[in-house]
Amino acid sequence: MLRRFKIPLITIFSVLFIDQFIKIYIKLHYPLGEVGKLGDWCILHFTENPGMAFGFEFGGDFGKLALSIFRILACIAGVFYIRHITKMKEHWGFILSVSLILAGAMGNILDSAFYGLIFDKGTTFNSEFNEYLPYDGIANFSGNGYAPTMYGCVVDMFYFPILNGRFPEWFPIWGGEDFQFFRPIFNFADASISGGVIIIIIFQKKFSKKTEDVSESVDSSVSQSENNSEQTLNPN
């Protein structure tokens, strides 16, 4: 039984382990802000994301709770979907891709669900200013967390400002403004989600061909079974 689900199980547990190891290490060893540089385009910048992937925020405190609940429901649906495509013997690359997406979503859910409970410091929502406020110093493990469950912030750290420039004056909307690619700060879980989506897009035709082959095989087996039944009922 477990052998059938080897690809999704190994993928999910590997992504979760790497993702959580990086996040917890960063959280316990560095204050918010720049951690280190491997070059002008490869920077470790510790920040906490109260909202969606790649540093986007979503609707304040209530929006964060709604987003967390949605993520949990999506992950539950993802588990059943992986179970389905594994039983249907879909292409292993497609199963791997969906597992990467699910693992990334689960990794960020763990932050929201538990980081507010196990760390003494974190980015929290201030109702007076109607925004999330950062904290000073370095966080530690604590029995008295900084936020209730589902209100913890997601830890982000990878920042790749690969290209910097300025839009020409004639460019619509952003003419004369500075631009940067890639601006968002993300984590390993976000990269896992993006990687899964990119693999599906690139190899979509190959995955679809495997599905068609499986369907044709099933139809052939059904037709053969029906023919055998007819021959049994009508031996002459």
N, C-alpha and C positions, 0 to 999 in steps of 0.2 A: 504493500500500500504506500509506504513512505518513498519507495524507489520511484514510483510514478511522479511524485511531487518533488523530486530531487532538485530540479532546476529552480523552481520558485522558492523553495526552502533555503537553499544555499545562498541564492541572490539576496533575499530579504534579510536574513540574519547577518550576512556579510556587510551589506550597506548600513544596517542599523548599528552594527558594532563600530565600523569606521566613523560613521557620522557622529555617534554619541561620544566616542573617545575624543575626537577633535573638539567638539563643542565643550565638553566638560573640562578638558585640559586648558582651553583658552579662557573659559570662565573663571577657573581657579587660579590662574597664573598672571592675568593681565587686566589692567583697567580698560575702560572703554576708550577707543581711539586706535591709532596706528600701532601695530604690534611689530612689524618688520617689513623689509623690502627685499625682493629678489631682483629688482630692477625697477625702472620707471613705470613699467606696464604690468608688473606682478607684485601686488601689495597685500599683506595681511592686515586687515583693518577690522578690529573687533567692534561690532555694533549689535544692538538688539532690536529685533523686528517685532512689533506688536500686532502686525497684520498679515498680509499675504506674502507670497514668495517674492524673492529679489527685493525686499525692503519696502514694498508698497504697503500703505496703511489702509484700513478699512473700517470706517464708521465708529471710531472711538471704542469705549468699553463694551457697549452692547454689540457693536459690530464684531468685535473680537470673539465674544462668546458665540454669536451666531456662526461665525466662520469656523470656530473650533468644532461645533456640533455638526456642521456640514462636512467637515473633513472626516469626522468619525463615521458618519453615515456613508460617505464615499468610500472609505476604506473597507467597511463591511461589505458593500456592494462589490468592491474590487476583489476581496477574498473569494466570494462566490463566483465571480467571473473567471478568476484564475482556475478555480476548481473545475469549472465548466470546460474551458479551453484545453485544460490538461487531459480531462477525460475524453474529449473529442480528438485528442492527439494532433492538435494544431502544430504548426512549425515551431521548433524549439526556440528559434530567434524571436518569434512573436511572444511566446510565453516568457522568455527572458525580458523582453522590453516592457511588457505589462507588469512583471515583477519589480523591475526597476522603478516604475512609476509608483506602484503601491508602496514599496519600501521607502521612497522619498517622502511620500505623504505621511507615512507612519512615523518617520523620524522627526518631522516637524510637530506632529501631534504630541509626541513624548515631551517635547519642550514645553508646549502650552499646558499640558496636563500636570507635569511634575516639577518643572524648574521653579515655579513660584512657591512650591512647598519645601524644596530641599536646599535652596540657596537663601542666604540672608539679605542679599542685595539684588536688585534688578530694576529694569526700566518699568515704571508704573504710571498709570493714568491719573492725572490731577484734574479733578472736576472743576476746580476754581479757574484754572487756566485753559481747561478743555483741550489738553494735549498730554502726550506722554513725556515724562521727564527722566533724564538719565540720572545715574548715581555716581558718587565719588568712590575711589579706592578699588580694592579687589574683593570679589565675593568669596564666601566660604560656605561649606556645608553647614546647615543649621536645622534644628528641629522647629524653629520659628521662621517660617518662610516669609517672603516679601509679598506674596499674592495668593489668593485661593486657587484651587485646582481649575484648570482651563483658562486661567488668566496669566499664566507665565508667558514670557516673551521668548521668541525663537532667536537663537544665537547665530549670527552671520559673521563671516570673516574673510571671504575671498573677494578681492577687488582687482579687476583687470582693466585699467584705463589704457587700452591698447593704442587708441588713436585719439589725438586731440587736434582740434582745428577751429575754424570759424566759417560760418555760412557766408557766401558772398552777399552783397547788399541787395542784389536782384532776386535772391531766393525767396519764395513765398513764405509768409508768416514768420519764419525764423531768420530772415535776412539780417546779417551783421552780428548775430549772436554766436557765442562760443558753443561748440558741441564736443561731446566726448563719447567714445565707444570703447569699452563697455562700461556704463556708469553704475548700474546696480551692484550692490554688495550681496553675495549669496553664500550658501553653505553646501556641504557635500550632498545633503538630501535634495536640495534644489537642482544640483548638477545631475543627480540620479534621475529625477523626474524629466529634466530636459533631454538627457541622454536616451531615455526610453522612448520619448516622443520622436526624437530625431531618427532613431533606428527604424521605427515603424514607418515614418515618412519615406526614408531612403529605400527600404526594402519591402515596401507595401506590395508590389507586384509579385515578388517572390513568395511572400507570406500568403497572398491570395491564391497563388497557383497550388500551394500545398493544400489549402482548404478545398479547392475544386477537386483535386486528386482524391482527397478523403471522401468527399461527397459522391464522386463517381464510383469509388470502391464500395461504398455503402449501398448505392443504388444497384450496382451489379450483383452484390450479395443478396439483396432483397429479391431481385428478378430471378436469380438462380434458385432461390428458395421457393418462389411461387411456381416456377417451372417443375421443380421436383414434386411439389404438392399436387400439381395437375396430373403429372404422370402416375403418381400413386393412386389418385382417384380414378383415372381413366387409363388403365394399363393397356387397352387395345387401341 
